[in-house]
């Protein structure tokens, strides 16, 4: 990585505008695993985005409502 590619993260805003993040958010479906409670499967809502690697399996502690964080 060249010096011009590095970012001083301390100079970045703590609450950036979502348009500045460099990606488009998408709607997700979150389902608790029936095989082993306490794990969730997170899939894109639009099946067009679903690929073999387009999912997240997370433990219960990793899933939080952002509404609760405001």
N, CA, C and O atoms as a MOPAC input file, in Angstrom:
PM7 MOZYME 1SCF
protein

 N      0.85500 1    -1.17000 1     0.00000 1
 C      0.00000 1     0.00000 1     0.00000 1
 C      0.89500 1     1.22500 1     0.00000 1
 O      1.80500 1     1.33900 1     0.82100 1
 N      0.63600 1     2.13500 1    -0.91700 1
 C      1.44500 1     3.33800 1    -0.98300 1
 C      0.99300 1     4.33500 1     0.07800 1
 O     -0.10100 1     4.21500 1     0.63000 1
 N      1.83200 1     5.30600 1     0.35300 1
 C      1.51000 1     6.31100 1     1.37000 1
 C      0.24300 1     7.08300 1     1.00200 1
 O     -0.51100 1     7.48800 1     1.88600 1
 N      0.00300 1     7.28900 1    -0.29200 1
 C     -1.19300 1     8.01600 1    -0.71400 1
 C     -2.46500 1     7.19800 1    -0.50600 1
 O     -3.55500 1     7.76800 1    -0.47600 1
 N     -2.35100 1     5.85900 1    -0.35900 1
 C     -3.50700 1     4.99300 1    -0.14900 1
 C     -3.88200 1     4.86700 1     1.32300 1
 O     -4.97100 1     4.38200 1     1.63200 1
 N     -3.02700 1     5.28300 1     2.22600 1
 C     -3.32200 1     5.13900 1     3.65400 1
 C     -4.32700 1     6.19800 1     4.09100 1
 O     -4.40200 1     7.28500 1     3.51700 1
 N     -5.09000 1     5.85700 1     5.11400 1
 C     -6.11900 1     6.75100 1     5.63100 1
 C     -5.85400 1     6.99400 1     7.11000 1
 O     -5.60300 1     6.05500 1     7.86500 1
 N     -5.91000 1     8.24400 1     7.51500 1
 C     -5.80700 1     8.55900 1     8.93600 1
 C     -7.20900 1     8.46700 1     9.50900 1
 O     -7.98100 1     9.42200 1     9.42700 1
 N     -7.54400 1     7.31500 1    10.09300 1
 C     -8.89900 1     7.06100 1    10.58000 1
 C     -9.31300 1     8.02800 1    11.68100 1
 O    -10.50400 1     8.26700 1    11.87900 1
 N     -8.34800 1     8.58300 1    12.39500 1
 C     -8.68100 1     9.55300 1    13.44500 1
 C     -9.27600 1    10.82500 1    12.87400 1
 O     -9.99400 1    11.53800 1    13.57500 1
 N     -8.98900 1    11.12400 1    11.60600 1
 C     -9.52500 1    12.34100 1    10.98900 1
 C    -10.90200 1    12.11600 1    10.36300 1
 O    -11.53100 1    13.06300 1     9.89100 1
 N    -11.36600 1    10.87800 1    10.35600 1
 C    -12.66300 1    10.56100 1     9.75700 1
 C    -13.78800 1    10.86600 1    10.75200 1
 O    -13.57900 1    10.75600 1    11.96000 1
 N    -14.97800 1    11.24800 1    10.26800 1
 C    -16.09200 1    11.53400 1    11.17400 1
 C    -16.54800 1    10.27000 1    11.89900 1
 O    -16.52200 1     9.17900 1    11.33000 1
 N    -16.96500 1    10.42100 1    13.15400 1
 C    -17.42600 1     9.27900 1    13.94300 1
 C    -18.75000 1     8.73900 1    13.42000 1
 O    -19.03800 1     7.55300 1    13.57800 1
 N    -19.55200 1     9.58700 1    12.80600 1
 C    -20.85000 1     9.19000 1    12.27900 1
 C    -20.94100 1     9.63400 1    10.82000 1
 O    -21.57000 1    10.65100 1    10.52500 1
 N    -20.31400 1     8.87700 1     9.89400 1
 C    -20.26700 1     9.32200 1     8.49500 1
 C    -21.63200 1     9.24400 1     7.81900 1
 O    -22.51100 1     8.49300 1     8.24000 1
 N    -21.78300 1    10.02600 1     6.77900 1
 C    -22.97200 1     9.97300 1     5.93700 1
 C    -22.97700 1     8.60100 1     5.24600 1
 O    -21.94900 1     8.20100 1     4.70000 1
 N    -24.09300 1     7.87500 1     5.25300 1
 C    -24.12700 1     6.54900 1     4.61200 1
 C    -23.69800 1     6.57300 1     3.15300 1
 O    -23.18900 1     5.57000 1     2.65200 1
 N    -23.88700 1     7.68400 1     2.46200 1
 C    -23.46200 1     7.77800 1     1.06500 1
 C    -21.94400 1     7.78300 1     0.93500 1
 O    -21.42500 1     7.53300 1    -0.15300 1
 N    -21.21900 1     8.06100 1     2.01800 1
 C    -19.76300 1     8.12200 1     1.98700 1
 C    -19.09200 1     6.78600 1     2.30600 1
 O    -17.86400 1     6.71700 1     2.33300 1
 N    -19.85900 1     5.73100 1     2.54600 1
 C    -19.27200 1     4.46300 1     2.96400 1
 C    -18.73700 1     3.63500 1     1.80400 1
 O    -17.97600 1     2.69400 1     2.02700 1
 N    -19.11400 1     3.96100 1     0.57900 1
 C    -18.56200 1     3.27800 1    -0.57600 1
 C    -19.30200 1     2.01500 1    -0.97200 1
 O    -18.80000 1     1.24700 1    -1.79300 1
 N    -20.47600 1     1.77500 1    -0.41600 1
 C    -21.26700 1     0.62800 1    -0.82900 1
 C    -22.74400 1     0.95700 1    -0.65800 1
 O    -23.10800 1     1.91500 1     0.02500 1
 N    -23.58400 1     0.15000 1    -1.28800 1
 C    -25.02600 1     0.33800 1    -1.19200 1
 C    -25.58000 1    -0.63800 1    -0.15800 1
 O    -25.35100 1    -1.84200 1    -0.27100 1
 N    -26.30600 1    -0.14200 1     0.85100 1
 C    -26.90500 1    -1.05300 1     1.82300 1
 C    -28.00400 1    -1.87600 1     1.15300 1
 O    -28.62300 1    -1.42600 1     0.18900 1
 N    -28.24100 1    -3.06900 1     1.66100 1
 C    -29.34100 1    -3.85800 1     1.14700 1
 C    -30.13400 1    -4.46000 1     2.28900 1
 O    -29.62600 1    -4.64800 1     3.39400 1
 N    -31.37800 1    -4.75400 1     2.00100 1
 C    -32.26700 1    -5.30400 1     3.01300 1
 C    -31.87100 1    -6.74900 1     3.30100 1
 O    -31.60500 1    -7.52700 1     2.38500 1
 N    -31.83500 1    -7.09300 1     4.58400 1
 C    -31.43100 1    -8.42700 1     5.00200 1
 C    -32.55900 1    -9.12500 1     5.75300 1
 O    -33.35600 1    -8.48200 1     6.43600 1
 N    -32.61600 1   -10.43100 1     5.62000 1
 C    -33.53500 1   -11.25700 1     6.40300 1
 C    -32.71200 1   -11.97500 1     7.46000 1
 O    -31.70200 1   -12.60100 1     7.14000 1
 N    -33.13800 1   -11.89000 1     8.72400 1
 C    -32.42000 1   -12.52100 1     9.83100 1
 C    -33.30400 1   -13.61300 1    10.40200 1
 O    -34.43600 1   -13.35700 1    10.81200 1
 N    -32.77900 1   -14.84500 1    10.42700 1
 C    -33.52800 1   -15.99600 1    10.90400 1
 C    -32.71700 1   -16.73300 1    11.94500 1
 O    -31.53300 1   -17.00000 1    11.74000 1
 N    -33.35000 1   -17.06900 1    13.07300 1
 C    -32.65200 1   -17.86100 1    14.08700 1
 C    -32.57000 1   -19.30100 1    13.60000 1
 O    -33.54400 1   -19.84300 1    13.07800 1
 N    -31.42800 1   -19.90600 1    13.76800 1
 C    -31.21100 1   -21.28500 1    13.34200 1
 C    -32.06700 1   -22.22300 1    14.17400 1
 O    -32.06900 1   -22.13900 1    15.40300 1
 N    -32.78800 1   -23.10700 1    13.51800 1
 C    -33.59300 1   -24.09000 1    14.24200 1
 C    -32.74300 1   -25.28700 1    14.65700 1
 O    -33.12900 1   -26.04200 1    15.54800 1
 N    -31.59400 1   -25.46200 1    14.01800 1
 C    -30.72900 1   -26.59800 1    14.33500 1
 C    -30.02600 1   -26.42900 1    15.67400 1
 O    -29.88800 1   -27.38600 1    16.43600 1
 N    -29.58500 1   -25.21600 1    15.95600 1
 C    -28.88900 1   -24.96900 1    17.22100 1
 C    -29.20500 1   -23.55400 1    17.67500 1
 O    -28.66500 1   -22.59300 1    17.12600 1
 N    -30.06200 1   -23.41500 1    18.65800 1
 C    -30.47900 1   -22.10500 1    19.13200 1
 C    -29.29400 1   -21.21600 1    19.47200 1
 O    -28.23000 1   -21.70300 1    19.85400 1
 N    -29.48500 1   -19.91600 1    19.33300 1
 C    -28.43200 1   -18.96400 1    19.64500 1
 C    -27.59200 1   -18.56400 1    18.46000 1
 O    -26.69000 1   -17.74000 1    18.60100 1
 N    -27.86200 1   -19.12800 1    17.28100 1
 C    -27.16500 1   -18.74100 1    16.06200 1
 C    -28.19800 1   -18.19900 1    15.07700 1
 O    -29.35400 1   -18.62000 1    15.07200 1
 N    -27.75900 1   -17.26500 1    14.25300 1
 C    -28.63300 1   -16.64700 1    13.26800 1
 C    -28.03600 1   -16.80000 1    11.88300 1
 O    -26.81500 1   -16.82400 1    11.72200 1
 N    -28.89700 1   -16.90400 1    10.88800 1
 C    -28.49300 1   -16.89600 1     9.49300 1
 C    -29.01000 1   -15.58800 1     8.90600 1
 O    -30.19500 1   -15.27500 1     9.01900 1
 N    -28.12000 1   -14.83000 1     8.27900 1
 C    -28.46700 1   -13.52300 1     7.72700 1
 C    -28.30000 1   -13.60500 1     6.21500 1
 O    -27.20200 1   -13.84900 1     5.71500 1
 N    -29.40000 1   -13.39900 1     5.49000 1
 C    -29.41700 1   -13.53200 1     4.03400 1
 C    -29.91000 1   -12.24800 1     3.39600 1
 O    -30.69300 1   -11.51800 1     4.00400 1
 N    -29.46100 1   -11.95400 1     2.16600 1
 C    -30.01800 1   -10.80600 1     1.46200 1
 C    -31.49600 1   -11.06700 1     1.16500 1
 O    -31.86200 1   -12.17400 1     0.77100 1
 N    -32.34300 1   -10.05700 1     1.35200 1
 C    -33.78200 1   -10.19300 1     1.10800 1
 C    -34.05900 1   -10.48700 1    -0.36600 1
 O    -34.91300 1   -11.31200 1    -0.68900 1
 N    -33.34400 1    -9.81800 1    -1.24200 1
 C    -33.52100 1    -9.99100 1    -2.68500 1
 C    -32.72100 1   -11.21100 1    -3.13600 1
 O    -31.49400 1   -11.22800 1    -3.03600 1
 N    -33.42200 1   -12.23300 1    -3.63400 1
 C    -32.75000 1   -13.47200 1    -4.04100 1
 C    -31.72600 1   -13.25300 1    -5.14800 1
 O    -30.84400 1   -14.08800 1    -5.34900 1
 N    -31.83700 1   -12.14100 1    -5.86400 1
 C    -30.87200 1   -11.82600 1    -6.91800 1
 C    -29.45100 1   -11.72000 1    -6.35000 1
 O    -28.48000 1   -12.02100 1    -7.04500 1
 N    -29.33100 1   -11.29500 1    -5.09400 1
 C    -28.02400 1   -11.12600 1    -4.46600 1
 C    -27.52600 1   -12.39200 1    -3.77600 1
 O    -26.38600 1   -12.44200 1    -3.31400 1
 N    -28.36300 1   -13.39900 1    -3.70800 1
 C    -27.99900 1   -14.61800 1    -2.98800 1
 C    -27.06600 1   -15.48300 1    -3.83300 1
 O    -27.41500 1   -15.91100 1    -4.93300 1
 N    -25.88600 1   -15.72600 1    -3.30000 1
 C    -24.90300 1   -16.61100 1    -3.91800 1
 C    -24.44500 1   -17.57200 1    -2.83000 1
 O    -24.82400 1   -17.41700 1    -1.66900 1
 N    -23.65900 1   -18.53300 1    -3.18000 1
 C    -23.19300 1   -19.51000 1    -2.18100 1
 C    -22.50700 1   -18.84600 1    -1.00200 1
 O    -22.56800 1   -19.36000 1     0.11500 1
 N    -21.85100 1   -17.70600 1    -1.23000 1
 C    -21.09900 1   -17.05900 1    -0.14800 1
 C    -21.75300 1   -15.77400 1     0.33800 1
 O    -21.11000 1   -14.98800 1     1.03400 1
 N    -23.01200 1   -15.54300 1    -0.01000 1
 C    -23.68500 1   -14.29600 1     0.37200 1
 C    -24.57000 1   -14.50700 1     1.59900 1
 O    -25.77100 1   -14.23800 1     1.56900 1
 N    -23.95900 1   -14.99000 1     2.67300 1
 C    -24.71300 1   -15.17300 1     3.90400 1
 C    -23.77900 1   -15.02300 1     5.09300 1
 O    -22.55800 1   -15.08800 1     4.95000 1
 N    -24.35600 1   -14.82600 1     6.24900 1
 C    -23.59700 1   -14.70100 1     7.49700 1
 C    -24.22800 1   -15.63400 1     8.51500 1
 O    -25.45100 1   -15.67000 1     8.64600 1
 N    -23.41700 1   -16.38500 1     9.23300 1
 C    -23.88500 1   -17.15400 1    10.38100 1
 C    -23.24900 1   -16.49800 1    11.59500 1
 O    -22.02400 1   -16.40900 1    11.68400 1
 N    -24.07700 1   -16.03600 1    12.53800 1
 C    -23.56600 1   -15.27000 1    13.67100 1
 C    -24.13200 1   -15.79400 1    14.97600 1
 O    -25.25800 1   -16.28700 1    15.02800 1
 N    -23.33000 1   -15.68100 1    16.03700 1
 C    -23.81500 1   -16.01900 1    17.36300 1
 C    -24.73800 1   -14.91800 1    17.86000 1
 O    -24.67100 1   -13.78500 1    17.38400 1
 N    -25.59000 1   -15.24400 1    18.80700 1
 C    -26.61200 1   -14.32700 1    19.30500 1
 C    -26.02100 1   -12.99200 1    19.75900 1
 O    -26.62900 1   -11.94800 1    19.52700 1
 N    -24.86600 1   -13.00100 1    20.39200 1
 C    -24.24600 1   -11.77300 1    20.89600 1
 C    -23.83600 1   -10.81000 1    19.78200 1
 O    -23.70100 1    -9.61100 1    20.02800 1
 N    -23.64000 1   -11.30800 1    18.57500 1
 C    -23.19000 1   -10.46800 1    17.46500 1
 C    -24.33800 1    -9.76100 1    16.75600 1
 O    -24.09600 1    -8.87400 1    15.93700 1
 N    -25.58600 1   -10.13300 1    17.05200 1
 C    -26.74200 1    -9.55300 1    16.38200 1
 C    -27.41700 1    -8.57800 1    17.33400 1
 O    -27.92400 1    -8.97000 1    18.38500 1
 N    -27.42100 1    -7.29800 1    16.95500 1
 C    -28.06200 1    -6.26800 1    17.77400 1
 C    -28.93200 1    -5.39200 1    16.88600 1
 O    -28.66900 1    -5.23800 1    15.69300 1
 N    -29.95500 1    -4.83100 1    17.47300 1
 C    -30.80200 1    -3.88400 1    16.76400 1
 C    -30.12400 1    -2.51600 1    16.81100 1
 O    -29.80700 1    -2.01600 1    17.89000 1
 N    -29.90400 1    -1.91800 1    15.65600 1
 C    -29.27900 1    -0.60000 1    15.63000 1
 C    -30.19900 1     0.44900 1    16.24200 1
 O    -29.72400 1     1.47700 1    16.72600 1
 N    -31.50800 1     0.20600 1    16.22900 1
 C    -32.44200 1     1.13300 1    16.86700 1
 C    -32.15500 1     1.25700 1    18.35900 1
 O    -32.38900 1     2.31400 1    18.94500 1
 N    -31.65300 1     0.19700 1    18.97800 1
 C    -31.32700 1     0.20300 1    20.39600 1
 C    -30.03700 1     0.97400 1    20.68900 1
 O    -29.76300 1     1.30200 1    21.84400 1
 N    -29.24600 1     1.26500 1    19.65400 1
 C    -27.94000 1     1.89300 1    19.81500 1
 C    -27.97500 1     3.40700 1    19.63300 1
 O    -26.94600 1     4.07000 1    19.76800 1
 N    -29.13900 1     3.95600 1    19.33200 1
 C    -29.23900 1     5.39500 1    19.06200 1
 C    -29.22800 1     6.17600 1    20.36600 1
 O    -29.30400 1     7.40500 1    20.35000 1

